[in-house]
Amino acid sequence: MDLNKKFTPETWPDHPERATHEAKNKFVGFWLFLGGETVLFATLFATYIALKNKGPAGYEHTTQELFELPLVFVMTMLLLTSSLTSVYAMYHMKNFNFKKMQLWLAITALLGLGFIGLEVYEFVHYVKEGFTFDSSAFSSAFFTLVGTHGFHVAIGLVWITLLLIRNAKRGLNLYNASKYYTFSLYWHFIDVVWVFIFTVVYLMGVIG
């Protein structure tokens, strides 16, 4: 299909994200990438569970003392809401409404930025409490797991920001439709990972 063809809402394909051979290849490659990411996070989760609350003799920091569920709940709501707004964006992408798609993606980015801001605040608070990356095996496992997820969120924010800026004047076409859709899949993935972090690290950490 011609990538430079001018479309209207009536002629826009039902599945623009897979309307070209390049897009289909990109789609398959991205699922393979997510498979590798799943293995990475599974390893980090296993390490964290094995080292939870493990520290040297006299070590004082425990999950019950450290974690504050109200703050983490707000972070969770921000990220889950951003997943919903990205769904709205893809809905408008499939209906060939470029402006509304850009708007909802911008809202997604703002929610993700709010999440990152709260995570930085959380980490700074822990450091002030003496809970640092090298204070124990437990702290190393915690910061590695949660920090790796935060790094992925930051990558997603850079990704969507570049997409929004680069295509602001180009509009929607078959070349960038797959890029927007791939980002959406990535964003859903890091949201799912956070749900596991919230449950395994924070919720189970507080209630024991």
Buried (B, 14 or more C-beta within 10 A) or exposed (E): EEEEEEBEEEEBBEEBBBBBEEBEEBBEEBEEBBEEBEEEBEEBBEBBEEBBBEBEEEBEBBBEEBBEBEBBEEBBEBBBBBBBBBBBBBEBBBEBBBEBBBBBBBBBBBBBBBBBEBBEEBBEEBBEEEBBBEBBBBBBBBBBBBBBBBEBBBEBBEBBBEBBEEBEEEEBBBBBBBBBBBBBBBBBBBBEBBEBBBEBBBBEBBEE
